[in-house]
Amino acid sequence: MKITGVKDLIRKDVPIYYRRLYSCTLIIELFSKSADCHIDFTMETKPTGVNEVIINNMDNVDYPLLPLTKEIKKYLTVLDETGGLPV
């Protein structure tokens, strides 16, 4: 399982400055075939300065949930650190 890209990335307005809500579609490669997965997630900055990814809503994907969410959180964290998420 590998996340190959993201499309339709939208940031939603939230009045709390340390919380950012996003909606997007991830392109996931599962067993040599591609699948799209729509997710809503939150990037929240903790008081220590560490960003935490919280997945609020995710489409059903025919793959075990725990490794999938772990990989999605890692991918979104790297995307945020490299400036790939809208500010």
HTML snippet that shows the backbone in 3Dmol.js (N, CA, C, O; Angstrom):
<script src="https://3Dmol.org/build/3Dmol-min.js"></script>
<div id="view" style="width:600px;height:400px;position:relative"></div>
<script>
const pdb = `
ATOM      1  N   MET A   1       0.849  -1.171   0.000  1.00  0.00           N
ATOM      2  CA  MET A   1       0.000   0.000   0.000  1.00  0.00           C
ATOM      3  C   MET A   1       0.890   1.227   0.000  1.00  0.00           C
ATOM      4  O   MET A   1       1.829   1.345   0.786  1.00  0.00           O
ATOM      5  N   LYS A   2       0.561   2.149  -0.916  1.00  0.00           N
ATOM      6  CA  LYS A   2       1.352   3.367  -1.041  1.00  0.00           C
ATOM      7  C   LYS A   2       0.435   4.500  -1.472  1.00  0.00           C
ATOM      8  O   LYS A   2      -0.430   4.311  -2.328  1.00  0.00           O
ATOM      9  N   ILE A   3       0.617   5.669  -0.888  1.00  0.00           N
ATOM     10  CA  ILE A   3      -0.137   6.860  -1.296  1.00  0.00           C
ATOM     11  C   ILE A   3       0.684   7.549  -2.376  1.00  0.00           C
ATOM     12  O   ILE A   3       1.828   7.942  -2.148  1.00  0.00           O
ATOM     13  N   THR A   4       0.084   7.691  -3.561  1.00  0.00           N
ATOM     14  CA  THR A   4       0.828   8.242  -4.691  1.00  0.00           C
ATOM     15  C   THR A   4       0.543   9.710  -4.947  1.00  0.00           C
ATOM     16  O   THR A   4       1.317  10.365  -5.646  1.00  0.00           O
ATOM     17  N   GLY A   5      -0.549  10.255  -4.402  1.00  0.00           N
ATOM     18  CA  GLY A   5      -0.835  11.664  -4.635  1.00  0.00           C
ATOM     19  C   GLY A   5      -2.093  12.131  -3.946  1.00  0.00           C
ATOM     20  O   GLY A   5      -2.808  11.363  -3.302  1.00  0.00           O
ATOM     21  N   VAL A   6      -2.340  13.422  -4.104  1.00  0.00           N
ATOM     22  CA  VAL A   6      -3.517  14.049  -3.513  1.00  0.00           C
ATOM     23  C   VAL A   6      -4.132  14.971  -4.557  1.00  0.00           C
ATOM     24  O   VAL A   6      -3.416  15.621  -5.319  1.00  0.00           O
ATOM     25  N   LYS A   7      -5.470  15.026  -4.591  1.00  0.00           N
ATOM     26  CA  LYS A   7      -6.145  15.926  -5.517  1.00  0.00           C
ATOM     27  C   LYS A   7      -7.355  16.537  -4.811  1.00  0.00           C
ATOM     28  O   LYS A   7      -7.801  16.032  -3.781  1.00  0.00           O
ATOM     29  N   ASP A   8      -7.871  17.606  -5.363  1.00  0.00           N
ATOM     30  CA  ASP A   8      -9.030  18.327  -4.825  1.00  0.00           C
ATOM     31  C   ASP A   8      -8.822  18.742  -3.374  1.00  0.00           C
ATOM     32  O   ASP A   8      -9.719  18.581  -2.548  1.00  0.00           O
ATOM     33  N   LEU A   9      -7.648  19.273  -3.061  1.00  0.00           N
ATOM     34  CA  LEU A   9      -7.325  19.693  -1.699  1.00  0.00           C
ATOM     35  C   LEU A   9      -7.944  21.061  -1.411  1.00  0.00           C
ATOM     36  O   LEU A   9      -7.660  22.037  -2.104  1.00  0.00           O
ATOM     37  N   ILE A  10      -8.793  21.121  -0.384  1.00  0.00           N
ATOM     38  CA  ILE A  10      -9.500  22.353  -0.025  1.00  0.00           C
ATOM     39  C   ILE A  10      -9.317  22.597   1.462  1.00  0.00           C
ATOM     40  O   ILE A  10      -9.459  21.680   2.270  1.00  0.00           O
ATOM     41  N   ARG A  11      -8.997  23.849   1.828  1.00  0.00           N
ATOM     42  CA  ARG A  11      -8.942  24.226   3.244  1.00  0.00           C
ATOM     43  C   ARG A  11     -10.249  24.895   3.627  1.00  0.00           C
ATOM     44  O   ARG A  11     -10.731  25.784   2.925  1.00  0.00           O
ATOM     45  N   LYS A  12     -10.821  24.462   4.751  1.00  0.00           N
ATOM     46  CA  LYS A  12     -12.064  25.033   5.251  1.00  0.00           C
ATOM     47  C   LYS A  12     -11.743  26.070   6.319  1.00  0.00           C
ATOM     48  O   LYS A  12     -10.780  25.910   7.068  1.00  0.00           O
ATOM     49  N   ASP A  13     -12.541  27.133   6.394  1.00  0.00           N
ATOM     50  CA  ASP A  13     -12.308  28.183   7.376  1.00  0.00           C
ATOM     51  C   ASP A  13     -12.729  27.738   8.768  1.00  0.00           C
ATOM     52  O   ASP A  13     -13.819  27.201   8.962  1.00  0.00           O
ATOM     53  N   VAL A  14     -11.842  27.971   9.736  1.00  0.00           N
ATOM     54  CA  VAL A  14     -12.097  27.660  11.141  1.00  0.00           C
ATOM     55  C   VAL A  14     -11.648  28.866  11.954  1.00  0.00           C
ATOM     56  O   VAL A  14     -10.558  29.386  11.713  1.00  0.00           O
ATOM     57  N   PRO A  15     -12.454  29.329  12.914  1.00  0.00           N
ATOM     58  CA  PRO A  15     -12.063  30.522  13.677  1.00  0.00           C
ATOM     59  C   PRO A  15     -10.941  30.276  14.691  1.00  0.00           C
ATOM     60  O   PRO A  15     -10.421  31.237  15.258  1.00  0.00           O
ATOM     61  N   ILE A  16     -10.561  29.050  14.930  1.00  0.00           N
ATOM     62  CA  ILE A  16      -9.499  28.741  15.887  1.00  0.00           C
ATOM     63  C   ILE A  16      -8.175  28.721  15.120  1.00  0.00           C
ATOM     64  O   ILE A  16      -8.022  27.957  14.167  1.00  0.00           O
ATOM     65  N   TYR A  17      -7.214  29.560  15.534  1.00  0.00           N
ATOM     66  CA  TYR A  17      -6.004  29.761  14.750  1.00  0.00           C
ATOM     67  C   TYR A  17      -5.058  28.557  14.745  1.00  0.00           C
ATOM     68  O   TYR A  17      -4.263  28.424  13.815  1.00  0.00           O
ATOM     69  N   TYR A  18      -5.113  27.686  15.740  1.00  0.00           N
ATOM     70  CA  TYR A  18      -4.191  26.553  15.797  1.00  0.00           C
ATOM     71  C   TYR A  18      -4.779  25.276  15.188  1.00  0.00           C
ATOM     72  O   TYR A  18      -4.176  24.207  15.281  1.00  0.00           O
ATOM     73  N   ARG A  19      -5.938  25.389  14.573  1.00  0.00           N
ATOM     74  CA  ARG A  19      -6.588  24.224  13.958  1.00  0.00           C
ATOM     75  C   ARG A  19      -6.914  24.543  12.502  1.00  0.00           C
ATOM     76  O   ARG A  19      -7.512  25.577  12.205  1.00  0.00           O
ATOM     77  N   ARG A  20      -6.517  23.645  11.594  1.00  0.00           N
ATOM     78  CA  ARG A  20      -6.801  23.819  10.169  1.00  0.00           C
ATOM     79  C   ARG A  20      -7.557  22.596   9.660  1.00  0.00           C
ATOM     80  O   ARG A  20      -7.089  21.470   9.830  1.00  0.00           O
ATOM     81  N   LEU A  21      -8.708  22.797   9.045  1.00  0.00           N
ATOM     82  CA  LEU A  21      -9.510  21.705   8.498  1.00  0.00           C
ATOM     83  C   LEU A  21      -9.308  21.618   6.996  1.00  0.00           C
ATOM     84  O   LEU A  21      -9.292  22.635   6.303  1.00  0.00           O
ATOM     85  N   TYR A  22      -9.154  20.395   6.497  1.00  0.00           N
ATOM     86  CA  TYR A  22      -8.941  20.165   5.078  1.00  0.00           C
ATOM     87  C   TYR A  22      -9.870  19.058   4.584  1.00  0.00           C
ATOM     88  O   TYR A  22     -10.352  18.231   5.358  1.00  0.00           O
ATOM     89  N   SER A  23     -10.102  19.067   3.294  1.00  0.00           N
ATOM     90  CA  SER A  23     -10.846  18.018   2.609  1.00  0.00           C
ATOM     91  C   SER A  23     -10.088  17.712   1.320  1.00  0.00           C
ATOM     92  O   SER A  23      -9.680  18.626   0.605  1.00  0.00           O
ATOM     93  N   CYS A  24      -9.900  16.426   1.025  1.00  0.00           N
ATOM     94  CA  CYS A  24      -9.155  16.075  -0.182  1.00  0.00           C
ATOM     95  C   CYS A  24      -9.478  14.648  -0.607  1.00  0.00           C
ATOM     96  O   CYS A  24     -10.171  13.910   0.094  1.00  0.00           O
ATOM     97  N   THR A  25      -8.961  14.287  -1.759  1.00  0.00           N
ATOM     98  CA  THR A  25      -9.050  12.927  -2.265  1.00  0.00           C
ATOM     99  C   THR A  25      -7.629  12.403  -2.428  1.00  0.00           C
ATOM    100  O   THR A  25      -6.817  12.995  -3.139  1.00  0.00           O
ATOM    101  N   LEU A  26      -7.337  11.287  -1.763  1.00  0.00           N
ATOM    102  CA  LEU A  26      -6.021  10.663  -1.862  1.00  0.00           C
ATOM    103  C   LEU A  26      -6.041   9.578  -2.930  1.00  0.00           C
ATOM    104  O   LEU A  26      -7.027   8.856  -3.077  1.00  0.00           O
ATOM    105  N   ILE A  27      -4.956   9.469  -3.666  1.00  0.00           N
ATOM    106  CA  ILE A  27      -4.795   8.410  -4.649  1.00  0.00           C
ATOM    107  C   ILE A  27      -3.908   7.353  -4.009  1.00  0.00           C
ATOM    108  O   ILE A  27      -2.733   7.594  -3.732  1.00  0.00           O
ATOM    109  N   ILE A  28      -4.487   6.181  -3.778  1.00  0.00           N
ATOM    110  CA  ILE A  28      -3.798   5.119  -3.061  1.00  0.00           C
ATOM    111  C   ILE A  28      -3.577   3.932  -3.992  1.00  0.00           C
ATOM    112  O   ILE A  28      -4.482   3.519  -4.717  1.00  0.00           O
ATOM    113  N   GLU A  29      -2.370   3.394  -3.962  1.00  0.00           N
ATOM    114  CA  GLU A  29      -2.045   2.223  -4.763  1.00  0.00           C
ATOM    115  C   GLU A  29      -2.146   0.992  -3.870  1.00  0.00           C
ATOM    116  O   GLU A  29      -1.341   0.804  -2.958  1.00  0.00           O
ATOM    117  N   LEU A  30      -3.148   0.154  -4.146  1.00  0.00           N
ATOM    118  CA  LEU A  30      -3.392  -1.055  -3.368  1.00  0.00           C
ATOM    119  C   LEU A  30      -3.218  -2.274  -4.266  1.00  0.00           C
ATOM    120  O   LEU A  30      -3.966  -2.452  -5.227  1.00  0.00           O
ATOM    121  N   PHE A  31      -2.240  -3.106  -3.956  1.00  0.00           N
ATOM    122  CA  PHE A  31      -2.035  -4.344  -4.697  1.00  0.00           C
ATOM    123  C   PHE A  31      -1.969  -4.106  -6.207  1.00  0.00           C
ATOM    124  O   PHE A  31      -2.655  -4.774  -6.981  1.00  0.00           O
ATOM    125  N   SER A  32      -1.156  -3.171  -6.604  1.00  0.00           N
ATOM    126  CA  SER A  32      -0.892  -2.798  -7.992  1.00  0.00           C
ATOM    127  C   SER A  32      -2.118  -2.266  -8.740  1.00  0.00           C
ATOM    128  O   SER A  32      -2.145  -2.305  -9.970  1.00  0.00           O
ATOM    129  N   LYS A  33      -3.132  -1.770  -8.021  1.00  0.00           N
ATOM    130  CA  LYS A  33      -4.221  -1.041  -8.676  1.00  0.00           C
ATOM    131  C   LYS A  33      -4.498   0.226  -7.875  1.00  0.00           C
ATOM    132  O   LYS A  33      -4.249   0.278  -6.670  1.00  0.00           O
ATOM    133  N   SER A  34      -5.005   1.226  -8.542  1.00  0.00           N
ATOM    134  CA  SER A  34      -5.200   2.532  -7.937  1.00  0.00           C
ATOM    135  C   SER A  34      -6.628   2.682  -7.399  1.00  0.00           C
ATOM    136  O   SER A  34      -7.588   2.201  -8.001  1.00  0.00           O
ATOM    137  N   ALA A  35      -6.744   3.358  -6.256  1.00  0.00           N
ATOM    138  CA  ALA A  35      -8.050   3.626  -5.648  1.00  0.00           C
ATOM    139  C   ALA A  35      -8.063   5.050  -5.121  1.00  0.00           C
ATOM    140  O   ALA A  35      -7.038   5.558  -4.665  1.00  0.00           O
ATOM    141  N   ASP A  36      -9.225   5.696  -5.182  1.00  0.00           N
ATOM    142  CA  ASP A  36      -9.400   7.038  -4.642  1.00  0.00           C
ATOM    143  C   ASP A  36     -10.103   6.945  -3.298  1.00  0.00           C
ATOM    144  O   ASP A  36     -11.024   6.148  -3.119  1.00  0.00           O
ATOM    145  N   CYS A  37      -9.660   7.768  -2.358  1.00  0.00           N
ATOM    146  CA  CYS A  37     -10.232   7.772  -1.010  1.00  0.00           C
ATOM    147  C   CYS A  37     -10.429   9.219  -0.576  1.00  0.00           C
ATOM    148  O   CYS A  37      -9.459   9.964  -0.433  1.00  0.00           O
ATOM    149  N   HIS A  38     -11.676   9.617  -0.367  1.00  0.00           N
ATOM    150  CA  HIS A  38     -11.972  10.981   0.087  1.00  0.00           C
ATOM    151  C   HIS A  38     -11.849  11.028   1.607  1.00  0.00           C
ATOM    152  O   HIS A  38     -12.416  10.189   2.307  1.00  0.00           O
ATOM    153  N   ILE A  39     -11.096  12.025   2.120  1.00  0.00           N
ATOM    154  CA  ILE A  39     -10.962  12.178   3.564  1.00  0.00           C
ATOM    155  C   ILE A  39     -11.149  13.637   3.969  1.00  0.00           C
ATOM    156  O   ILE A  39     -10.892  14.556   3.191  1.00  0.00           O
ATOM    157  N   ASP A  40     -11.600  13.824   5.200  1.00  0.00           N
ATOM    158  CA  ASP A  40     -11.609  15.114   5.871  1.00  0.00           C
ATOM    159  C   ASP A  40     -10.660  14.967   7.057  1.00  0.00           C
ATOM    160  O   ASP A  40     -10.777  14.022   7.837  1.00  0.00           O
ATOM    161  N   PHE A  41      -9.718  15.906   7.190  1.00  0.00           N
ATOM    162  CA  PHE A  41      -8.764  15.798   8.278  1.00  0.00           C
ATOM    163  C   PHE A  41      -8.461  17.165   8.866  1.00  0.00           C
ATOM    164  O   PHE A  41      -8.717  18.200   8.251  1.00  0.00           O
ATOM    165  N   THR A  42      -7.911  17.143  10.071  1.00  0.00           N
ATOM    166  CA  THR A  42      -7.563  18.356  10.803  1.00  0.00           C
ATOM    167  C   THR A  42      -6.076  18.329  11.121  1.00  0.00           C
ATOM    168  O   THR A  42      -5.545  17.308  11.558  1.00  0.00           O
ATOM    169  N   MET A  43      -5.407  19.459  10.899  1.00  0.00           N
ATOM    170  CA  MET A  43      -4.025  19.647  11.347  1.00  0.00           C
ATOM    171  C   MET A  43      -4.099  20.569  12.560  1.00  0.00           C
ATOM    172  O   MET A  43      -4.481  21.734  12.439  1.00  0.00           O
ATOM    173  N   GLU A  44      -3.738  20.053  13.713  1.00  0.00           N
ATOM    174  CA  GLU A  44      -3.821  20.844  14.940  1.00  0.00           C
ATOM    175  C   GLU A  44      -2.424  21.008  15.521  1.00  0.00           C
ATOM    176  O   GLU A  44      -1.684  20.037  15.675  1.00  0.00           O
ATOM    177  N   THR A  45      -2.072  22.260  15.844  1.00  0.00           N
ATOM    178  CA  THR A  45      -0.782  22.547  16.450  1.00  0.00           C
ATOM    179  C   THR A  45      -0.936  22.476  17.964  1.00  0.00           C
ATOM    180  O   THR A  45      -1.717  23.221  18.556  1.00  0.00           O
ATOM    181  N   LYS A  46      -0.194  21.586  18.572  1.00  0.00           N
ATOM    182  CA  LYS A  46      -0.231  21.405  20.020  1.00  0.00           C
ATOM    183  C   LYS A  46       0.555  22.528  20.706  1.00  0.00           C
ATOM    184  O   LYS A  46       1.335  23.211  20.042  1.00  0.00           O
ATOM    185  N   PRO A  47       0.374  22.739  22.016  1.00  0.00           N
ATOM    186  CA  PRO A  47       1.126  23.784  22.727  1.00  0.00           C
ATOM    187  C   PRO A  47       2.641  23.592  22.673  1.00  0.00           C
ATOM    188  O   PRO A  47       3.395  24.547  22.860  1.00  0.00           O
ATOM    189  N   THR A  48       3.086  22.367  22.420  1.00  0.00           N
ATOM    190  CA  THR A  48       4.521  22.107  22.311  1.00  0.00           C
ATOM    191  C   THR A  48       5.078  22.466  20.939  1.00  0.00           C
ATOM    192  O   THR A  48       6.292  22.435  20.734  1.00  0.00           O
ATOM    193  N   GLY A  49       4.189  22.809  19.989  1.00  0.00           N
ATOM    194  CA  GLY A  49       4.610  23.173  18.643  1.00  0.00           C
ATOM    195  C   GLY A  49       4.550  22.034  17.650  1.00  0.00           C
ATOM    196  O   GLY A  49       4.850  22.226  16.472  1.00  0.00           O
ATOM    197  N   VAL A  50       4.172  20.863  18.096  1.00  0.00           N
ATOM    198  CA  VAL A  50       4.084  19.681  17.229  1.00  0.00           C
ATOM    199  C   VAL A  50       2.719  19.664  16.541  1.00  0.00           C
ATOM    200  O   VAL A  50       1.694  19.894  17.182  1.00  0.00           O
ATOM    201  N   ASN A  51       2.709  19.393  15.241  1.00  0.00           N
ATOM    202  CA  ASN A  51       1.455  19.281  14.498  1.00  0.00           C
ATOM    203  C   ASN A  51       0.927  17.854  14.593  1.00  0.00           C
ATOM    204  O   ASN A  51       1.680  16.892  14.447  1.00  0.00           O
ATOM    205  N   GLU A  52      -0.378  17.730  14.839  1.00  0.00           N
ATOM    206  CA  GLU A  52      -1.021  16.426  14.920  1.00  0.00           C
ATOM    207  C   GLU A  52      -2.072  16.320  13.827  1.00  0.00           C
ATOM    208  O   GLU A  52      -2.833  17.261  13.600  1.00  0.00           O
ATOM    209  N   VAL A  53      -2.115  15.181  13.149  1.00  0.00           N
ATOM    210  CA  VAL A  53      -3.106  14.926  12.110  1.00  0.00           C
ATOM    211  C   VAL A  53      -4.244  14.119  12.724  1.00  0.00           C
ATOM    212  O   VAL A  53      -4.015  13.076  13.338  1.00  0.00           O
ATOM    213  N   ILE A  54      -5.467  14.606  12.556  1.00  0.00           N
ATOM    214  CA  ILE A  54      -6.648  13.908  13.038  1.00  0.00           C
ATOM    215  C   ILE A  54      -7.544  13.643  11.830  1.00  0.00           C
ATOM    216  O   ILE A  54      -7.974  14.584  11.163  1.00  0.00           O
ATOM    217  N   ILE A  55      -7.827  12.379  11.545  1.00  0.00           N
ATOM    218  CA  ILE A  55      -8.696  12.027  10.427  1.00  0.00           C
ATOM    219  C   ILE A  55     -10.131  12.022  10.932  1.00  0.00           C
ATOM    220  O   ILE A  55     -10.493  11.207  11.780  1.00  0.00           O
ATOM    221  N   ASN A  56     -10.946  12.931  10.411  1.00  0.00           N
ATOM    222  CA  ASN A  56     -12.329  13.077  10.859  1.00  0.00           C
ATOM    223  C   ASN A  56     -13.274  12.145  10.121  1.00  0.00           C
ATOM    224  O   ASN A  56     -14.160  11.547  10.731  1.00  0.00           O
ATOM    225  N   ASN A  57     -13.093  12.017   8.811  1.00  0.00           N
ATOM    226  CA  ASN A  57     -13.997  11.234   7.984  1.00  0.00           C
ATOM    227  C   ASN A  57     -13.185  10.634   6.833  1.00  0.00           C
ATOM    228  O   ASN A  57     -12.344  11.307   6.237  1.00  0.00           O
ATOM    229  N   MET A  58     -13.451   9.349   6.528  1.00  0.00           N
ATOM    230  CA  MET A  58     -12.712   8.702   5.457  1.00  0.00           C
ATOM    231  C   MET A  58     -13.627   7.713   4.741  1.00  0.00           C
ATOM    232  O   MET A  58     -14.420   7.016   5.373  1.00  0.00           O
ATOM    233  N   ASP A  59     -13.506   7.661   3.415  1.00  0.00           N
ATOM    234  CA  ASP A  59     -14.255   6.679   2.634  1.00  0.00           C
ATOM    235  C   ASP A  59     -13.820   5.268   2.996  1.00  0.00           C
ATOM    236  O   ASP A  59     -12.733   5.046   3.529  1.00  0.00           O
ATOM    237  N   ASN A  60     -14.685   4.339   2.697  1.00  0.00           N
ATOM    238  CA  ASN A  60     -14.374   2.932   2.918  1.00  0.00           C
ATOM    239  C   ASN A  60     -13.370   2.452   1.874  1.00  0.00           C
ATOM    240  O   ASN A  60     -13.589   2.627   0.675  1.00  0.00           O
ATOM    241  N   VAL A  61     -12.286   1.858   2.318  1.00  0.00           N
ATOM    242  CA  VAL A  61     -11.264   1.317   1.437  1.00  0.00           C
ATOM    243  C   VAL A  61     -11.052  -0.143   1.839  1.00  0.00           C
ATOM    244  O   VAL A  61     -11.020  -0.473   3.025  1.00  0.00           O
ATOM    245  N   ASP A  62     -10.909  -1.005   0.842  1.00  0.00           N
ATOM    246  CA  ASP A  62     -10.740  -2.427   1.108  1.00  0.00           C
ATOM    247  C   ASP A  62      -9.292  -2.717   1.502  1.00  0.00           C
ATOM    248  O   ASP A  62      -8.528  -3.315   0.744  1.00  0.00           O
ATOM    249  N   TYR A  63      -8.941  -2.277   2.704  1.00  0.00           N
ATOM    250  CA  TYR A  63      -7.598  -2.454   3.248  1.00  0.00           C
ATOM    251  C   TYR A  63      -7.711  -2.320   4.764  1.00  0.00           C
ATOM    252  O   TYR A  63      -8.592  -1.598   5.231  1.00  0.00           O
ATOM    253  N   PRO A  64      -6.867  -2.978   5.553  1.00  0.00           N
ATOM    254  CA  PRO A  64      -6.935  -2.841   7.011  1.00  0.00           C
ATOM    255  C   PRO A  64      -6.785  -1.381   7.450  1.00  0.00           C
ATOM    256  O   PRO A  64      -5.925  -0.654   6.953  1.00  0.00           O
ATOM    257  N   LEU A  65      -7.626  -0.975   8.376  1.00  0.00           N
ATOM    258  CA  LEU A  65      -7.747   0.433   8.743  1.00  0.00           C
ATOM    259  C   LEU A  65      -6.523   0.984   9.469  1.00  0.00           C
ATOM    260  O   LEU A  65      -6.107   2.108   9.188  1.00  0.00           O
ATOM    261  N   LEU A  66      -5.943   0.240  10.378  1.00  0.00           N
ATOM    262  CA  LEU A  66      -4.836   0.747  11.176  1.00  0.00           C
ATOM    263  C   LEU A  66      -3.600   1.086  10.344  1.00  0.00           C
ATOM    264  O   LEU A  66      -3.080   2.193  10.480  1.00  0.00           O
ATOM    265  N   PRO A  67      -3.099   0.179   9.480  1.00  0.00           N
ATOM    266  CA  PRO A  67      -1.944   0.565   8.668  1.00  0.00           C
ATOM    267  C   PRO A  67      -2.267   1.673   7.663  1.00  0.00           C
ATOM    268  O   PRO A  67      -1.403   2.484   7.329  1.00  0.00           O
ATOM    269  N   LEU A  68      -3.505   1.703   7.186  1.00  0.00           N
ATOM    270  CA  LEU A  68      -3.905   2.742   6.240  1.00  0.00           C
ATOM    271  C   LEU A  68      -3.890   4.116   6.896  1.00  0.00           C
ATOM    272  O   LEU A  68      -3.328   5.055   6.332  1.00  0.00           O
ATOM    273  N   THR A  69      -4.491   4.255   8.070  1.00  0.00           N
ATOM    274  CA  THR A  69      -4.515   5.557   8.755  1.00  0.00           C
ATOM    275  C   THR A  69      -3.114   5.988   9.171  1.00  0.00           C
ATOM    276  O   THR A  69      -2.787   7.174   9.126  1.00  0.00           O
ATOM    277  N   LYS A  70      -2.294   5.036   9.572  1.00  0.00           N
ATOM    278  CA  LYS A  70      -0.908   5.362   9.944  1.00  0.00           C
ATOM    279  C   LYS A  70      -0.144   5.935   8.752  1.00  0.00           C
ATOM    280  O   LYS A  70       0.575   6.925   8.886  1.00  0.00           O
ATOM    281  N   GLU A  71      -0.302   5.309   7.590  1.00  0.00           N
ATOM    282  CA  GLU A  71       0.378   5.769   6.371  1.00  0.00           C
ATOM    283  C   GLU A  71      -0.171   7.131   5.918  1.00  0.00           C
ATOM    284  O   GLU A  71       0.592   7.986   5.468  1.00  0.00           O
ATOM    285  N   ILE A  72      -1.479   7.330   6.035  1.00  0.00           N
ATOM    286  CA  ILE A  72      -2.085   8.612   5.650  1.00  0.00           C
ATOM    287  C   ILE A  72      -1.576   9.731   6.544  1.00  0.00           C
ATOM    288  O   ILE A  72      -1.239  10.807   6.051  1.00  0.00           O
ATOM    289  N   LYS A  73      -1.515   9.499   7.839  1.00  0.00           N
ATOM    290  CA  LYS A  73      -1.024  10.523   8.773  1.00  0.00           C
ATOM    291  C   LYS A  73       0.432  10.869   8.494  1.00  0.00           C
ATOM    292  O   LYS A  73       0.820  12.035   8.554  1.00  0.00           O
ATOM    293  N   LYS A  74       1.238   9.856   8.188  1.00  0.00           N
ATOM    294  CA  LYS A  74       2.643  10.110   7.871  1.00  0.00           C
ATOM    295  C   LYS A  74       2.772  10.912   6.576  1.00  0.00           C
ATOM    296  O   LYS A  74       3.577  11.839   6.496  1.00  0.00           O
ATOM    297  N   TYR A  75       1.988  10.558   5.576  1.00  0.00           N
ATOM    298  CA  TYR A  75       2.026  11.266   4.289  1.00  0.00           C
ATOM    299  C   TYR A  75       1.592  12.725   4.453  1.00  0.00           C
ATOM    300  O   TYR A  75       2.226  13.626   3.903  1.00  0.00           O
ATOM    301  N   LEU A  76       0.513  12.960   5.209  1.00  0.00           N
ATOM    302  CA  LEU A  76       0.014  14.323   5.399  1.00  0.00           C
ATOM    303  C   LEU A  76       0.966  15.163   6.246  1.00  0.00           C
ATOM    304  O   LEU A  76       1.073  16.370   6.027  1.00  0.00           O
ATOM    305  N   THR A  77       1.649  14.561   7.192  1.00  0.00           N
ATOM    306  CA  THR A  77       2.636  15.287   7.993  1.00  0.00           C
ATOM    307  C   THR A  77       3.798  15.751   7.127  1.00  0.00           C
ATOM    308  O   THR A  77       4.242  16.893   7.244  1.00  0.00           O
ATOM    309  N   VAL A  78       4.291  14.878   6.266  1.00  0.00           N
ATOM    310  CA  VAL A  78       5.379  15.247   5.354  1.00  0.00           C
ATOM    311  C   VAL A  78       4.902  16.317   4.374  1.00  0.00           C
ATOM    312  O   VAL A  78       5.644  17.247   4.058  1.00  0.00           O
ATOM    313  N   LEU A  79       3.680  16.189   3.899  1.00  0.00           N
ATOM    314  CA  LEU A  79       3.123  17.172   2.970  1.00  0.00           C
ATOM    315  C   LEU A  79       3.024  18.550   3.636  1.00  0.00           C
ATOM    316  O   LEU A  79       3.282  19.568   2.993  1.00  0.00           O
ATOM    317  N   ASP A  80       2.655  18.586   4.906  1.00  0.00           N
ATOM    318  CA  ASP A  80       2.561  19.849   5.638  1.00  0.00           C
ATOM    319  C   ASP A  80       3.950  20.441   5.881  1.00  0.00           C
ATOM    320  O   ASP A  80       4.134  21.650   5.748  1.00  0.00           O
ATOM    321  N   GLU A  81       4.913  19.616   6.231  1.00  0.00           N
ATOM    322  CA  GLU A  81       6.272  20.103   6.495  1.00  0.00           C
ATOM    323  C   GLU A  81       6.957  20.646   5.246  1.00  0.00           C
ATOM    324  O   GLU A  81       7.798  21.541   5.338  1.00  0.00           O
ATOM    325  N   THR A  82       6.607  20.117   4.091  1.00  0.00           N
ATOM    326  CA  THR A  82       7.233  20.578   2.844  1.00  0.00           C
ATOM    327  C   THR A  82       6.450  21.720   2.183  1.00  0.00           C
ATOM    328  O   THR A  82       6.835  22.199   1.117  1.00  0.00           O
ATOM    329  N   GLY A  83       5.354  22.153   2.815  1.00  0.00           N
ATOM    330  CA  GLY A  83       4.588  23.274   2.278  1.00  0.00           C
ATOM    331  C   GLY A  83       3.555  22.884   1.243  1.00  0.00           C
ATOM    332  O   GLY A  83       3.129  23.732   0.460  1.00  0.00           O
ATOM    333  N   GLY A  84       3.139  21.636   1.213  1.00  0.00           N
ATOM    334  CA  GLY A  84       2.179  21.170   0.235  1.00  0.00           C
ATOM    335  C   GLY A  84       0.724  21.439   0.593  1.00  0.00           C
ATOM    336  O   GLY A  84      -0.156  21.308  -0.258  1.00  0.00           O
ATOM    337  N   LEU A  85       0.462  21.812   1.842  1.00  0.00           N
ATOM    338  CA  LEU A  85      -0.907  22.127   2.269  1.00  0.00           C
ATOM    339  C   LEU A  85      -1.134  23.637   2.225  1.00  0.00           C
ATOM    340  O   LEU A  85      -0.238  24.403   2.581  1.00  0.00           O
ATOM    341  N   PRO A  86      -2.323  24.077   1.792  1.00  0.00           N
ATOM    342  CA  PRO A  86      -2.620  25.510   1.772  1.00  0.00           C
ATOM    343  C   PRO A  86      -2.594  26.098   3.185  1.00  0.00           C
ATOM    344  O   PRO A  86      -3.042  25.466   4.142  1.00  0.00           O
ATOM    345  N   VAL A  87      -2.079  27.281   3.294  1.00  0.00           N
ATOM    346  CA  VAL A  87      -2.003  27.955   4.604  1.00  0.00           C
ATOM    347  C   VAL A  87      -3.246  28.749   4.887  1.00  0.00           C
ATOM    348  O   VAL A  87      -3.351  29.377   5.941  1.00  0.00           O
TER     349      VAL A  87
END
`;
const viewer = $3Dmol.createViewer("view");
viewer.addModel(pdb, "pdb");
viewer.setStyle({}, {cartoon: {color: "spectrum"}});
viewer.zoomTo();
viewer.render();
</script>
